[in-house]
Every structure is written in structure tokens, then in C-alpha cells.
């Protein structure tokens, strides 16, 4: 029996014995065995090394969710708490961070040649999870469920049949309902007043959440026309964002010292169509003012070639931005990734509105910004970037890193998205409908850079 399976059985036996969930949240597993040091290659990663790692213990998802919102999960299909690696944000004390789950366990199964999006735990409520990294353990300190104005769960189910994937049960046989309250949460920051800001892939949207998890306001693109949500929805973002790829809305989020928020569109928009978006390396960052409740600027950002980010990958559509980190002033770290690896660049946001409300925000512009092979030649003010680290050349860094936090002048904390241990295809579940776990754990990895990143 693997150590993973043994831990799972031990936790479930403990649950049946009636041990409080608060104690289970602190269950820890062994270290990943990442090397204490590792030398990178010559392209911006020389001297970058892993200096520590820790993993999250196994806690059954049903009891975890039901402790937050009783009755929300009827059957967790043997899935453990995971997916908290959508982002990571320092919580003040050394080794403590705020993290956020994504929409919950989900996968894809082909039926009659068409992929269907499955939600094995449709009642799952995305949550803000405070963790502590202590030695080789990741402990859950606190969990905050996301709720509507009336206190109901904000599920992870898609919002609208007109633009989102249809949801199905774990076996892809039975359709599920759409949920206008549903959020596919990704980036997280905590404001000075104790409230949280999150970004979402569905809208895409920027979500303001109270310290207790209530959605205060969801900011969405103009023209989204979302009906039936049990919280305020404000159409204040550029309408061009309605062209986001399916499951590729906002993912990165950072908070600048003055309070403004910077949001990253995960992948190029489908302008004028999906073919253009899939072949493009041009995406967008937005600067949002919470005081004015409006977008102040929009910046053009160009990915490195996909085979530079990931030499094993040749499909440009696999390029994504998952994490933004504020460095002070108008400086940011921007992570470019595939599911296997990533690179981190430093950028400085210029003064002015950038491309906001100009020709590149008009879907009728031809060629579109996304179709430009050389945006700079078309006088698009693309952000200049400097490579800080290439994690593909640093042994010990896991795949699918989606969250990055600055923990010291030259140290980063990275967190991966383990997808709740799920994989795609009908083989993700056994004949009894129980998860066949991938064995991938949620891991926080500390990386030391050769020089201070703020420089």
C-alpha cells in the first residue's frame, strides 16, 4: 500500500471515530524530498535553488465542506481537500498564507466524441483557506466558505448556458444545473480592511469578498447580462473580455501599494475567433481602482514562445498567466506557464491608460491585437519584461505552479494546483464511483533567487 493510500485510510478511520475536523485539518504528510539546493541554467535562472518544501495532509472533502456549510456535500466520491493552489498570499506571520480553492473537483470525459465537463462534487463551495507551513507540513489554520448575500453556498458550477461549458455528474451521464452564483476562483489578495479580492474565470470577474466570505460585489464585463445572482453584479469591465476563452478568464491578481489591483487575463482572447486566440501570444493585464470601482488602465503583454517556456510543448494555446506578485511601486512579477513548467518575469507598469478603450478593445478592429505577430511594430505599447527565473531548469519545482508569493527579498513561495487528485477520462473513478487518486499532492515550495527580486 502506498503512503498516500495509508494516510487516506487513517484519516477516514479517525473521522469515523469522531475526532473533530479542526484536528484533521492539521494532519500532515511526509516531505517531498526536494533537494536543498539545485543549480539552474544560464537564462535568468543561474543560482536559483529550492530551499524547502512541504505538503498538505489528506482531509476528506465532504467532512471539510460540511463543517463550513452543513449539508453542502452529500458524497465526496473519496476526494480529499485539494485545489488550494490557485494562489497564495502572505498572511503576515512567517510561514502563514492565504490560499483559495478553484471551482472544485472537475474533469473531462468524452461521450460520443464530445468532451463533457464533469463536477463530481457539485455542492462544493469554493473557499478561502489559511495555511501554515511548518517544516515539511502544510497545516490548515482556518477556512472561510464563499457565500451569497443570503448565506447560501457559492458553488463552482458554470453560470450561463450561452457561454459556459455544460456541467455533468462525475460519470458524464447526467446534466447538472447552471448556477449564476457560481465562481471559478483563482487569484487572491487581502486588503488592509480585512476583506478579500478574488478573480474568477467564468465572467471573467473581479470579486470583492467580506472577511467572513460573503460576496459583496462581483465586477464583470459590460454586456455579460448575468441574471439571478444572489449578490450585487456590476458591469464595469471592458466588454472585449466577453471574448475570453472557455475556462481561461482572470487568473493572476496583485495588489499595488496604493491599493489598485492588477488582473491578468490567463490566455489571449478569442478575437476575432478561437483560431486567432489559440495561435496568439498576446494577452492583457488590467489595473482596477477599488476606490473608483473602475478599470484605470489596460496593458499589452506578450508571452515568450511556448517552446521557450516549455521545451516539450509546441502548442501555443497552452500558454497561460497564473500568478502576479506586487514588488512595490508599479513593479510586478508575472508568471508564464504551461501545465508542466513556468518562467517568471519582472515588469514595470507605465503611466497612462495603455490600450484601454482604444482600437484594440474594439472587436471590429482588423487585424486584432491577438492577431499581431509583432505588436510593437504596430505601435502597441507592450510591457517590457526581464526574466527572473526559469523553473523548468530548477530541480525540485513541481509542475502546474499557479500561486507565487514573495516571502523575503530573494525568496519566493510557490504552490501547485493538484486538481484535487483528479485526472481526465472515465478511469478517474473506479467501478464504485470512488476517485482513483493521481497521487499529486498540494505542495508549497520555497525557492531562493541569486539576488533580491525588487532590484
C-alpha positions in Angstrom: 0.0 0.0 0.0 1.3 3.5 -0.9 1.9 6.0 1.9 -0.8 8.2 0.3 -3.4 5.4 0.5 -2.3 4.6 4.0 -2.8 8.2 5.1 -6.2 8.4 3.4 -7.4 5.3 5.3 -6.0 6.5 8.6 -7.8 9.9 8.2 -11.1 8.3 7.3 -10.9 5.8 10.3 -10.2 8.8 12.5 -13.3 10.6 11.2 -15.4 7.6 11.9 -14.1 7.7 15.5 -15.5 11.2 15.9 -12.3 13.3 16.1 -13.1 17.0 15.5 -12.4 18.3 12.0 -10.2 21.1 13.3 -7.7 18.4 14.3 -8.0 16.7 10.9 -7.1 20.0 9.2 -3.7 19.8 10.8 -3.0 16.3 9.5 0.4 16.3 7.7 2.3 14.0 5.5 5.9 13.5 4.8 8.2 15.8 2.9 8.5 15.6 -0.9 12.3 15.1 -0.6 13.1 18.1 -2.8 16.9 18.9 -2.8 18.2 21.5 -0.6 20.0 23.2 -3.5 19.9 22.9 -7.2 21.7 25.0 -9.9 19.7 26.2 -12.9 20.7 27.1 -16.4 22.1 30.2 -18.0 18.9 32.1 -18.9 17.8 34.0 -15.8 17.8 31.0 -13.5 21.5 30.6 -12.7 21.8 30.1 -8.9 18.1 29.7 -8.4 17.5 26.8 -6.0 14.9 25.0 -3.9 15.5 25.6 -0.2 12.5 23.7 1.3 9.1 22.1 0.6 6.1 21.0 2.5 2.9 19.1 1.6 -0.8 19.3 2.7 -2.2 16.4 4.6 -5.2 14.3 3.5 -8.6 15.6 4.7 -11.8 14.1 3.2 -13.6 16.8 1.2 -17.1 16.0 2.3 -16.5 16.5 6.1 -14.3 19.5 5.3 -17.1 21.2 3.3 -19.9 20.2 5.5 -18.1 21.7 8.6 -18.2 25.0 6.8 -21.7 24.8 5.3 -23.7 21.8 6.7 -25.3 19.6 4.1 -23.4 21.1 1.1 -21.7 17.8 0.1 -23.7 14.6 0.0 -20.9 12.4 -1.5 -17.3 13.4 -2.0 -16.6 10.2 -4.1 -13.4 9.7 -2.0 -11.9 13.0 -2.9 -9.6 14.9 -0.4 -9.3 18.6 0.1 -7.0 20.0 -2.6 -7.1 22.6 -5.3 -6.0 25.3 -2.8 -3.0 26.1 -5.1 -4.9 28.5 -7.2 -3.0 31.3 -5.5 -1.0 32.1 -2.3 -0.8 35.4 -0.5 1.3 36.2 2.7 -0.9 36.3 5.8 1.5 38.4 8.0 3.2 35.8 10.2 6.2 33.9 8.9 5.1 30.7 7.1 1.4 31.7 7.1 -0.5 32.3 3.8 -4.0 32.9 2.5 -4.9 30.5 -0.4 -8.0 29.9 -2.4 -9.6 26.9 -4.0 -10.7 26.9 -7.5 -14.2 25.8 -8.5 -13.7 22.3 -7.1 -13.1 18.9 -8.4 -13.8 18.7 -12.2 -12.6 16.8 -15.2 -13.5 15.9 -18.8 -14.9 12.7 -20.2 -15.6 12.1 -23.9 -19.1 10.9 -24.8 -19.9 10.2 -28.5 -16.7 12.1 -29.4 -17.5 15.2 -27.4 -15.9 16.2 -24.2 -18.2 16.8 -21.3 -17.2 18.8 -18.2 -17.8 16.8 -15.0 -18.3 18.0 -11.5 -18.1 15.0 -9.1 -19.0 17.2 -6.0 -21.5 19.7 -7.4 -22.3 21.1 -3.9 -18.7 22.0 -3.3 -18.3 25.6 -2.2 -15.1 27.4 -3.1 -13.3 28.5 0.0 -10.5 30.8 1.2 -8.1 28.7 3.2 -5.4 30.0 5.6 -2.4 27.7 5.9 0.8 27.5 7.9 4.0 26.0 6.5 5.9 24.4 9.3 8.9 22.2 8.4 7.7 19.7 5.9 4.0 20.1 6.8 1.2 22.3 5.5 -1.5 22.8 8.1 -4.9 24.3 7.6 -5.5 27.0 10.2 -8.8 28.5 9.1 -11.3 28.1 6.2 -13.8 30.7 5.0 -16.6 29.5 2.7 -17.7 31.8 0.0 -21.4 32.7 0.4 -24.1 34.7 -1.3 -25.9 37.7 0.3 -28.5 35.3 1.9 -25.7 33.0 3.2 -26.1 30.2 0.6 -23.1 28.5 -0.9 -21.4 30.0 -3.9 -20.8 26.8 -5.9 -18.2 26.2 -8.5 -20.8 25.4 -11.2 -20.8 27.3 -14.5 -23.1 30.4 -14.8 -24.6 30.6 -18.2 -25.6 28.1 -20.9 -24.9 30.7 -23.5 -21.2 30.9 -22.8 -20.0 28.2 -20.3 -19.4 24.5 -20.6 -22.4 22.4 -19.6 -21.9 20.7 -16.2 -22.3 16.9 -15.7 -22.1 14.4 -12.9 -18.8 12.5 -12.2 -19.6 9.9 -14.9 -20.6 12.5 -17.6 -24.1 10.8 -17.8 -26.4 13.3 -16.1 -26.6 17.0 -16.7 -26.3 19.4 -13.7 -27.9 22.8 -13.4 -26.1 26.1 -14.1 -25.6 28.4 -11.2 -25.5 32.2 -11.7 -23.8 32.4 -8.2 -21.0 30.0 -9.3 -17.4 31.2 -9.2 -14.2 29.6 -10.6 -12.0 31.5 -8.1 -8.3 31.9 -8.8 -6.1 34.8 -7.6 -6.4 36.2 -4.0 -5.2 39.3 -2.1 -6.2 40.6 1.3 -7.0 44.3 1.7 -6.0 46.4 4.6 -9.6 46.4 5.9 -9.6 42.6 6.2 -11.7 42.0 3.1 -10.5 39.9 0.2 -10.3 40.3 -3.5 -10.5 37.3 -5.8 -10.6 36.8 -9.6 -12.8 34.4 -11.4 -12.6 32.6 -14.8 -16.2 32.4 -15.7 -17.1 36.1 -16.1 -14.3 36.8 -16.1 -14.8 38.8 -13.0 -13.2 40.6 -10.0 -14.9 39.6 -6.8 -14.9 41.6 -3.5 -15.5 39.4 -0.5 -16.0 40.2 3.1 -13.8 38.9 5.9 -16.4 36.3 6.6 -16.7 35.2 2.9 -19.8 37.0 1.7 -19.6 38.2 -1.8 -20.0 41.9 -1.6 -19.7 42.8 -5.3 -18.8 40.9 -8.5 -17.4 43.1 -11.2 -18.0 41.7 -14.7 -17.6 42.8 -18.4 -20.1 45.2 -19.8 -22.8 43.2 -21.7 -22.4 39.9 -19.7 -26.1 40.1 -18.7 -25.8 37.7 -15.8 -29.3 37.1 -14.3 -30.3 35.5 -11.0 -27.2 36.1 -8.8 -27.8 36.5 -5.1 -25.2 39.3 -4.7 -24.6 42.6 -6.5 -23.2 42.3 -10.0 -21.7 45.4 -11.6 -20.9 45.6 -15.3 -17.8 47.8 -15.2 -15.0 45.8 -17.0 -14.2 46.2 -20.7 -16.7 44.4 -23.0 -13.8 42.9 -25.0 -13.3 40.5 -22.1 -16.5 38.7 -23.1 -14.2 37.1 -25.8 -12.3 35.2 -23.2 -11.5 31.5 -24.0 -13.6 28.9 -22.1 -12.0 28.3 -18.7 -9.4 31.0 -19.4 -10.7 34.1 -17.8 -8.8 36.0 -15.0 -6.2 34.1 -13.1 -3.5 36.3 -11.8 -4.1 39.1 -9.2 -1.8 41.5 -7.4 -2.4 44.5 -5.1 -0.2 47.6 -5.6 1.0 49.6 -2.6 -1.6 52.4 -3.3 -4.4 49.9 -3.3 -5.0 49.4 -7.0 -5.4 45.8 -8.2 -3.8 44.3 -11.3 -5.6 41.4 -13.0 -4.2 39.1 -15.7 -6.3 37.5 -18.4 -5.0 34.0 -18.3 -4.7 33.5 -22.1 -5.2 35.5 -25.3 -8.8 36.5 -26.0 -10.6 34.8 -28.9 -10.6 37.9 -31.1 -11.9 37.7 -33.8 -12.3 34.0 -33.2 -11.0 30.9 -31.4 -8.3 30.2 -34.1 -6.8 33.6 -33.6 -6.8 33.2 -29.8 -5.3 29.8 -29.8 -2.4 30.9 -32.0 -1.7 34.2 -30.2 0.9 35.1 -27.7 -0.7 38.5 -26.8 -2.7 38.8 -23.6 -3.8 41.6 -21.3 -3.3 43.0 -17.8 -5.9 45.4 -16.3 -5.4 47.9 -13.5 -8.6 48.4 -11.3 -9.2 51.1 -8.8 -11.3 49.9 -5.8 -11.9 53.5 -4.8 -13.3 54.4 -8.2 -14.7 50.9 -8.8 -13.4 51.1 -12.4 -10.6 50.0 -14.7 -7.9 52.7 -14.9 -5.5 51.1 -17.4 -5.1 48.1 -19.7 -1.6 46.8 -20.6 -0.5 44.7 -23.6 1.6 41.7 -22.5 3.3 39.2 -24.9 4.2 35.7 -23.9 7.6 34.1 -24.8 7.3 31.4 -27.4 5.8 28.3 -26.0 8.8 26.1 -26.6 10.9 28.6 -24.7 8.6 28.4 -21.7 8.3 24.7 -22.0 10.7 22.9 -24.5 8.4 19.8 -24.5 5.4 21.8 -25.7 4.7 23.2 -29.2 1.1 24.2 -28.8 0.9 28.0 -28.3 -2.6 27.7 -26.8 -1.1 26.0 -23.7 0.5 29.4 -22.6 -1.1 30.9 -19.5 -0.5 33.5 -16.8 -1.4 32.2 -13.4 0.3 34.4 -10.9 1.1 38.1 -10.4 3.2 39.4 -7.5 3.5 43.0 -6.5 7.0 44.1 -5.8 6.5 47.7 -4.7 5.9 50.9 -6.7 4.5 49.8 -10.1 6.7 46.7 -10.4 5.3 43.2 -10.7 6.4 39.6 -11.2 4.4 37.9 -14.0 4.4 34.1 -14.3 4.1 32.5 -17.7 3.4 28.8 -17.6 2.2 25.6 -19.2 0.9 22.7 -17.1 4.5 21.3 -16.8 6.7 24.4 -16.0 6.9 28.1 -15.9 9.0 31.2 -16.1 8.8 34.4 -14.1 9.4 37.9 -15.4 9.6 41.3 -13.8 7.7 44.2 -15.4 7.1 47.9 -14.6 3.7 49.3 -15.3 3.9 52.6 -17.2 1.9 55.7 -16.5 -1.3 56.2 -18.6 -4.2 54.1 -19.7 -2.3 51.9 -22.0 -4.6 50.3 -24.6 -7.8 50.8 -22.6 -10.8 51.9 -24.6 -8.7 52.1 -27.8 -8.8 50.3 -31.1 -7.6 47.1 -29.5 -10.6 47.0 -27.3 -12.9 47.1 -30.3 -13.6 43.6 -31.7 -14.2 45.1 -35.1 -10.5 46.2 -35.4 -8.7 44.1 -38.1 -6.2 42.7 -37.6 -7.0 42.3 -33.9 -4.4 42.8 -31.2 -4.4 39.0 -30.8 -3.6 38.5 -34.5 -0.5 40.7 -34.4 2.8 38.7 -34.8 4.8 41.8 -33.8 2.6 44.2 -31.6 5.4 46.6 -31.1 5.7 47.1 -34.8 2.0 48.0 -34.8 2.8 50.6 -32.2 1.2 48.6 -29.4 2.9 49.6 -26.1 3.8 46.1 -25.0 5.2 45.8 -21.5 8.9 45.3 -21.3 10.0 42.3 -19.2 13.1 40.9 -17.6 13.5 37.2 -16.8 13.9 36.4 -13.1 13.7 32.6 -13.1 13.1 29.7 -15.3 11.6 27.0 -13.1 11.9 24.4 -15.8 15.7 24.4 -15.1 15.4 24.2 -11.3 15.2 20.6 -10.0 12.6 20.2 -7.2 10.0 22.6 -8.5 6.6 20.8 -9.1 4.5 21.2 -12.2 1.4 23.3 -12.5 2.5 26.1 -10.2 -0.4 28.6 -10.0 0.5 30.7 -7.0 3.6 32.7 -6.1 4.3 34.8 -3.0 7.3 37.0 -2.1 8.5 35.9 1.4 11.8 37.8 1.5 14.0 39.9 -0.6 15.2 36.9 -2.6 12.8 34.2 -1.7 9.6 33.0 -3.3 6.9 30.6 -2.0 5.3 28.5 -4.8 2.1 26.5 -4.6 0.9 24.0 -7.1 -2.7 23.1 -8.1 -3.1 19.4 -7.6 -6.6 19.4 -9.2 -8.0 17.6 -6.1 -6.1 14.5 -7.2 -8.3 14.2 -10.3 -7.4 13.2 -13.8 -9.5 13.3 -17.0 -11.3 10.4 -18.6 -13.6 7.6 -17.2 -10.7 6.0 -15.5 -10.6 8.8 -12.9 -13.2 6.8 -10.9 -13.4 3.1 -10.1 -16.5 0.9 -10.6 -17.9 2.1 -7.2 -17.6 5.7 -8.2 -14.6 6.4 -5.9 -11.7 8.5 -7.0 -8.6 6.9 -8.4 -6.3 9.5 -6.9 -3.5 10.8 -9.1 -1.1 10.9 -6.1 -0.2 14.5 -6.8 -0.1 16.4 -3.5 -0.6 20.1 -2.8 3.0 21.4 -2.2 4.4 24.7 -1.0 8.0 25.0 -2.4 10.4 27.7 -1.3 12.8 29.0 -3.9 15.9 31.2 -3.3 16.9 33.6 -6.0 20.5 34.7 -6.6 19.7 38.3 -5.9 16.9 40.4 -4.4 13.9 40.5 -6.8 12.9 44.1 -6.0 16.1 45.4 -7.6 
